[in-house]
């Protein structure tokens, strides 16, 4: 006979599954965590000291998981580096790693913790999921022994992977993803020999998972959405914001809209490195988001999402991104053209010198077109229309095509492209389009105070990003981010 506690858990889990099956929606949660960091050291600490640090972070994460479950959440995503931080050499991170098996082994660490050797972190995460009847998504480190028969085996005889794991409401390990596109500072980790496309089924749709920098590359990001047709992407991240755009909330919300999926982005919170910005995003805009550069507090977000967003009446129509812009006649002469830099990329800009009008700017094969009318033009503020068409080569190499309406930092045109987070000028309307060579275009509007504008703009099937209503706040950027994966 099963113990009464086990029977009770089985009944609660069954009820949770039935409730999810009965609904076309689910409740999602993400937690932005202010990570407790280890001391900087090149020498490994003891396994006990490593676990003590991780338990401090997991104490906080457990509180967030309990709170989310109590509010009805079916799944919660926690950040990249959320359990041990990021101040590591390859040797120093080793005590924090565990051997994470393939989920095909059908393992519940909470009830069988030593099946694959010591795994206290996996055991605790599994119990958090099981005790709260919720899917738990976390980022930890995986270690795999290798030897000289493997020509790729590192000299220390092991692979170390930045790894996302998912435990279901029973506490079973159902997904393991090794990050493929490592950020340039992640020298403590290896990348897998082949990119992984990790998916798993839930009662509320098909889920996929990848980590942070992966979002900018075809594998795994496009493969998961377009080829494997996931409904929801889980995204642990440690995203360093780059204003005036590529802030976490702006780009991640835009990506969800452009790809037509739900996107659960959990960021670390560390303002010294401009890390903040988490959100629960749907194809028609943000359902909940958080951006805070003023305090070091963590934050829990909870929102309802459609289980199958492609079937939702609110999903975006198929968009031919260059359809409208390709038919706009442009003048080859513009007295107000000049160049400027945004995040190391050299844009071509033209100034909005009138309170309303139609403007075009081109760079290489990309021509961007803007129609606009300002409502309250401030004399001490300058706006430009910008275009970038080229290879970004700083922290990685990837092709971009970007059209943007952008507020400059000051009236000095040399400052255009510098970080901006506030504005006073309001617009009556705007319409932005471009001659994109890719169908992977991500639209977003960012208001003063680093605020999104869900419901206040729309994308037409001919590729125009237009204001749906009169914008309610001053504009920082109106942007179409084109990621030209096909040229990689």
C-alpha positions in Angstrom: 0.0 0.0 0.0 1.3 3.4 -0.9 1.9 5.9 2.0 -0.9 8.4 2.4 1.4 11.3 1.5 2.3 9.7 -1.8 -1.4 9.1 -2.5 -2.2 12.7 -1.7 0.5 14.0 -4.0 -0.7 11.7 -6.8 -4.2 13.1 -6.4 -3.0 16.7 -6.4 -0.9 16.1 -9.5 -3.8 14.3 -11.3 -6.1 17.3 -10.4 -3.5 19.7 -11.7 -3.3 17.8 -15.0 -7.0 17.6 -15.4 -7.4 21.3 -14.8 -4.8 22.1 -17.4 -6.4 19.8 -19.9 -9.7 21.4 -19.4 -8.4 24.9 -20.3 -7.1 26.5 -23.5 -4.9 28.7 -21.3 -2.3 28.3 -18.5 -0.7 30.4 -15.9 2.9 31.2 -16.3 5.4 32.7 -13.9 9.0 34.0 -14.2 11.2 35.2 -11.4 13.9 37.8 -11.8 16.5 36.9 -9.2 19.0 39.1 -7.5 21.7 36.5 -7.4 23.9 36.0 -4.3 27.4 35.8 -5.9 30.4 33.9 -4.8 33.7 35.5 -3.9 36.0 35.9 -6.9 38.6 33.2 -6.9 40.7 31.3 -9.3 41.0 28.3 -6.9 38.0 25.9 -6.5 36.2 26.2 -3.2 35.2 23.0 -1.3 32.0 21.1 -2.5 30.4 22.0 0.8 31.1 25.7 0.4 29.8 25.6 -3.2 26.6 23.9 -2.1 26.1 26.4 0.8 26.2 29.3 -1.7 23.8 27.5 -4.1 21.4 26.7 -1.2 21.3 30.4 -0.3 20.1 31.2 -3.8 17.8 28.2 -3.9 16.2 29.4 -0.6 15.1 32.5 -2.4 14.0 30.7 -5.6 12.0 28.2 -3.5 10.1 31.2 -1.9 9.3 32.5 -5.4 8.2 29.0 -6.6 5.9 28.6 -3.6 4.4 32.0 -4.2 3.8 31.3 -7.9 2.2 27.9 -7.1 -0.1 29.5 -4.6 -1.3 31.9 -7.2 -2.1 29.1 -9.6 1.0 29.0 -11.8 1.5 25.9 -13.8 5.2 26.6 -14.7 7.9 29.0 -13.4 11.2 30.0 -15.2 14.2 31.1 -13.1 17.3 32.9 -14.6 20.5 31.8 -16.1 23.3 31.8 -13.5 20.5 32.1 -10.9 21.9 29.4 -8.6 25.6 30.2 -8.5 26.3 33.4 -10.4 29.0 33.9 -13.0 32.3 34.9 -11.4 34.3 31.7 -12.4 37.3 30.3 -14.2 36.9 26.9 -15.7 38.5 25.3 -12.6 36.7 27.5 -10.1 33.2 26.5 -11.3 33.8 22.7 -11.1 32.6 22.2 -7.5 29.2 23.7 -8.5 28.6 21.2 -11.3 26.6 18.0 -11.2 26.2 15.1 -13.6 22.8 15.7 -15.2 21.5 12.6 -17.0 19.4 12.4 -20.2 15.8 12.8 -19.2 15.0 9.5 -21.0 16.2 7.7 -17.8 12.8 8.6 -16.2 14.2 10.0 -12.9 12.7 11.8 -10.0 15.7 13.1 -8.0 13.4 14.1 -5.1 12.5 10.4 -4.4 15.8 8.8 -5.7 18.5 11.4 -5.2 21.6 9.2 -5.4 20.7 7.1 -8.5 23.4 8.9 -10.6 25.7 9.9 -7.8 25.6 13.0 -5.6 23.0 15.5 -7.0 21.9 17.8 -4.1 20.9 20.6 -6.4 18.8 18.5 -8.8 17.3 16.8 -5.7 16.2 20.1 -4.2 14.9 21.5 -7.5 13.0 18.3 -8.1 11.4 18.5 -4.6 10.5 22.2 -5.2 8.5 21.1 -8.3 7.0 18.0 -6.6 6.0 19.7 -3.4 4.4 22.6 -5.2 2.9 20.6 -8.2 4.5 23.0 -10.7 7.0 22.8 -13.6 10.3 24.3 -12.5 12.8 25.6 -15.0 16.3 26.3 -13.7 19.9 26.9 -14.9 22.7 24.8 -13.5 26.0 23.3 -14.6 26.5 19.8 -16.1 29.8 17.8 -16.1 30.6 14.9 -18.3 33.8 12.8 -18.1 35.7 12.3 -21.4 39.0 10.7 -22.3 41.8 10.7 -25.0 39.7 8.5 -27.3 37.6 11.7 -27.9 39.7 14.1 -29.9 37.6 17.0 -28.6 38.0 16.1 -24.9 39.5 19.1 -23.0 42.8 18.6 -21.3 41.2 18.3 -17.8 39.2 15.3 -19.0 35.7 16.7 -18.8 33.1 18.7 -20.6 31.4 21.4 -18.6 28.0 22.7 -19.9 25.8 25.7 -19.1 22.6 23.7 -18.7 18.9 24.4 -18.4 16.8 21.8 -16.7 13.0 21.3 -16.4 11.3 19.3 -13.6 7.6 18.4 -14.0 5.0 18.7 -11.2 5.9 15.2 -10.0 9.6 16.2 -9.8 10.7 14.2 -12.8 13.5 15.5 -15.0 11.8 16.1 -18.3 14.2 18.3 -20.2 17.9 19.1 -20.3 19.4 21.6 -22.6 23.1 22.4 -23.1 23.7 26.0 -24.2 25.2 26.0 -27.7 25.9 29.7 -28.4 28.1 30.8 -25.5 28.7 34.4 -24.7 32.3 35.5 -25.1 33.0 35.6 -21.4 31.7 32.0 -20.7 35.2 30.4 -20.9 34.3 28.1 -18.0 32.0 26.1 -20.3 32.1 24.0 -23.4 29.5 24.0 -26.1 28.0 20.7 -27.3 29.4 19.1 -30.5 26.0 19.6 -32.2 23.3 22.1 -31.4 20.4 20.6 -29.4 16.7 21.2 -30.1 15.0 20.3 -26.8 11.2 20.1 -26.6 8.7 18.4 -24.2 5.0 18.1 -24.1 2.7 19.4 -21.4 -1.0 19.5 -20.9 -0.9 23.1 -22.1 1.1 22.9 -25.3 4.5 21.9 -26.7 7.4 23.7 -25.0 11.0 24.4 -26.1 13.9 25.7 -24.3 17.2 27.6 -24.9 19.4 30.0 -23.0 20.2 33.7 -23.4 22.6 34.3 -26.4 21.0 31.4 -28.2 18.1 33.6 -29.2 20.2 35.4 -31.8 21.0 32.3 -33.8 19.1 30.0 -36.1 20.1 26.9 -34.1 18.3 26.4 -31.8 15.9 29.4 -31.8 14.4 29.2 -35.3 14.6 25.4 -35.4 12.4 25.1 -32.3 9.7 27.5 -33.5 9.5 27.0 -37.2 10.6 23.3 -37.6 9.5 21.8 -34.3 6.4 24.1 -33.9 6.6 24.7 -30.2 3.9 26.8 -28.6 6.0 28.3 -25.8 9.7 29.0 -25.4 11.4 28.9 -22.0 14.3 31.3 -21.7 16.6 31.6 -18.7 18.9 34.5 -19.4 21.5 36.9 -17.9 20.9 39.8 -20.3 23.0 42.9 -20.2 20.8 45.7 -21.5 21.9 48.0 -24.3 19.8 51.2 -24.5 18.4 52.8 -26.6 17.3 49.4 -27.8 18.2 45.7 -27.3 17.0 46.2 -23.7 15.8 42.8 -22.5 12.1 43.6 -22.4 12.1 45.3 -25.8 14.0 42.7 -27.8 12.4 39.7 -26.1 8.9 41.0 -26.5 9.7 41.8 -30.2 11.0 38.3 -30.7 7.9 36.7 -29.3 5.7 38.8 -31.7 7.9 38.2 -34.7 8.1 34.4 -34.1 4.4 34.1 -33.0 5.0 32.1 -29.8 4.7 32.6 -26.1 8.1 33.5 -24.5 8.9 33.2 -20.8 12.1 35.2 -20.1 13.6 35.2 -16.7 16.6 37.5 -16.2 19.1 37.8 -13.5 19.0 41.1 -11.6 22.3 42.9 -11.2 22.3 46.6 -12.0 26.1 47.0 -11.8 26.1 45.1 -15.1 22.8 46.5 -16.4 21.1 43.2 -15.9 17.3 43.5 -15.5 14.3 42.9 -17.6 12.1 39.8 -17.4 8.7 39.1 -19.0 5.9 36.9 -20.0 5.3 37.6 -23.7 2.6 36.5 -26.1 2.5 37.0 -29.9 0.3 40.1 -29.5 2.5 41.7 -26.9 3.7 41.6 -23.3 1.3 40.1 -20.7 3.6 41.1 -17.8 7.2 42.5 -17.6 9.6 44.0 -15.1 12.5 46.4 -15.6 14.2 48.1 -12.6 17.6 49.7 -12.6 17.0 51.5 -9.2 17.0 48.7 -6.7 18.5 45.2 -6.2 15.2 43.4 -5.5 14.0 40.3 -7.1 10.6 40.2 -8.7 7.9 37.6 -9.5 5.7 37.9 -12.6 2.6 35.9 -13.2 0.2 36.0 -16.2 -2.2 33.9 -18.2 -1.3 32.7 -21.7 -3.0 30.8 -24.6 -1.9 27.2 -24.6 -1.7 27.2 -28.4 -1.1 30.8 -29.5 -1.0 30.0 -33.3 -4.7 29.1 -33.0 -5.6 32.3 -31.1 -7.7 34.9 -32.9 -5.2 37.5 -31.6 -2.2 36.0 -33.3 -0.5 38.1 -35.9 -1.3 37.5 -39.6 1.4 36.3 -42.0 3.5 39.3 -42.8 5.4 40.1 -46.0 7.9 42.4 -44.3 9.2 44.2 -47.4 5.8 44.4 -49.3 4.9 48.0 -48.5 8.4 49.4 -48.4 9.5 48.0 -51.7 6.9 50.1 -53.4 7.9 53.4 -51.8 9.9 55.8 -54.0 13.0 57.2 -52.3 15.0 60.2 -53.1 18.8 59.7 -53.5 19.5 63.1 -52.0 18.9 64.0 -48.4 20.7 67.0 -46.8 20.2 65.6 -43.3 21.9 62.2 -43.6 24.7 61.4 -41.2 26.2 58.3 -39.5 26.2 57.2 -35.9 26.8 54.1 -33.8 24.5 51.9 -31.8 26.1 49.0 -29.9 29.1 49.2 -32.2 27.1 49.1 -35.4 27.4 52.1 -37.7 23.9 53.3 -38.7 22.9 55.8 -41.3 20.6 58.4 -39.9 18.4 61.2 -41.1 16.9 63.8 -38.8 13.2 64.5 -38.3 13.4 68.2 -38.9 9.6 68.9 -39.2 6.7 68.1 -36.8 5.3 65.7 -39.4 6.3 64.2 -42.7 7.5 61.2 -44.7 11.2 60.2 -44.6 13.4 57.5 -46.1 16.9 56.4 -45.3 18.9 53.6 -47.0 22.0 51.6 -46.1 23.1 48.9 -48.6 20.0 46.8 -49.5 17.9 48.1 -46.7 15.7 51.2 -47.1 13.6 52.3 -44.1 10.5 54.5 -44.5 8.7 56.5 -41.9 5.5 58.5 -41.9 4.9 60.4 -38.6 3.2 63.3 -36.9 4.4 64.7 -33.6 1.9 65.9 -31.1 4.2 67.8 -28.7 7.6 68.4 -30.3 10.1 69.5 -27.7 12.7 71.9 -28.9 15.5 70.3 -26.8 14.9 66.8 -28.3 16.0 65.4 -31.6 14.6 62.3 -33.4 16.1 60.4 -36.3 15.2 57.6 -38.7 18.0 55.1 -38.8 19.0 52.0 -40.9 21.6 49.3 -40.4 22.3 46.5 -42.9 25.4 44.5 -42.1 27.3 42.0 -40.0 27.5 42.6 -36.2 30.9 41.5 -35.0 31.3 42.4 -31.3 30.3 39.6 -28.9 29.4 37.3 -31.8 28.9 37.4 -35.6 25.4 37.7 -37.0 23.7 39.6 -39.8 21.2 42.3 -38.9 18.8 44.6 -40.8 17.3 47.3 -38.5 14.9 50.2 -39.1 14.4 52.5 -36.2 12.8 55.8 -35.2 15.0 56.9 -32.4 15.3 59.7 -29.9 18.9 61.0 -29.6 20.6 61.6 -26.3 20.9 65.3 -26.9 20.5 67.9 -29.7 24.1 67.1 -30.6 23.7 64.7 -33.6 27.0 63.1 -32.6 25.2 61.7 -29.6 22.5 59.9 -31.6 22.6 56.2 -30.7 23.9 56.7 -27.2 21.9 55.3 -24.3 18.5 57.0 -23.7 15.8 56.1 -21.2 13.5 59.2 -21.1 11.8 61.4 -23.5 9.2 64.2 -23.6 8.1 64.3 -27.2 4.8 62.6 -28.0 3.6 61.5 -31.4 0.1 61.6 -32.9 1.0 58.6 -35.2 3.9 56.7 -36.8 4.3 54.1 -39.6 7.6 52.4 -40.0 8.6 49.9 -42.7 11.7 48.5 -44.5 12.9 46.5 -47.5 14.0 43.5 -45.5 15.7 40.6 -47.1 14.5 38.3 -44.3 11.2 37.2 -42.9 12.6 37.2 -39.4 11.7 40.7 -38.3 10.8 41.6 -34.7 8.7 44.7 -34.0 8.6 46.8 -30.8 7.9 50.2 -29.4 9.7 51.6 -26.4 8.3 54.5 -24.4 9.9 56.9 -22.0 10.9 55.3 -18.7 11.8 52.0 -20.6 8.1 51.0 -20.9 6.6 48.7 -23.5 3.5 49.7 -25.5 1.3 46.5 -25.7 -1.9 47.1 -27.5 -0.9 50.5 -28.8 0.7 49.4 -32.1 0.1 46.7 -34.7 1.9 45.2 -37.7 0.0 45.1 -41.0 0.3 42.2 -43.4 2.3 44.4 -45.8 5.1 44.9 -43.2 4.2 48.3 -41.7 4.5 48.8 -37.9 1.9 51.4 -37.2 0.5 53.2 -34.1 -2.9 51.6 -33.4 -4.0 54.5 -31.2 -2.4 57.8 -30.4 0.7 56.9 -28.4 0.1 57.5 -24.7 3.7 58.2 -23.7 6.7 59.9 -25.3 8.7 57.6 -27.6 12.2 56.4 -27.2 12.3 54.0 -30.1 10.0 52.4 -32.7 12.0 49.5 -34.2 11.9 46.7 -36.6 14.8 44.3 -35.8 15.6 42.1 -38.7 17.8 39.1 -38.1 19.1 37.8 -41.4 19.8 34.1 -40.4 19.9 33.1 -44.1 23.2 35.0 -44.5 25.1 33.3 -41.6 
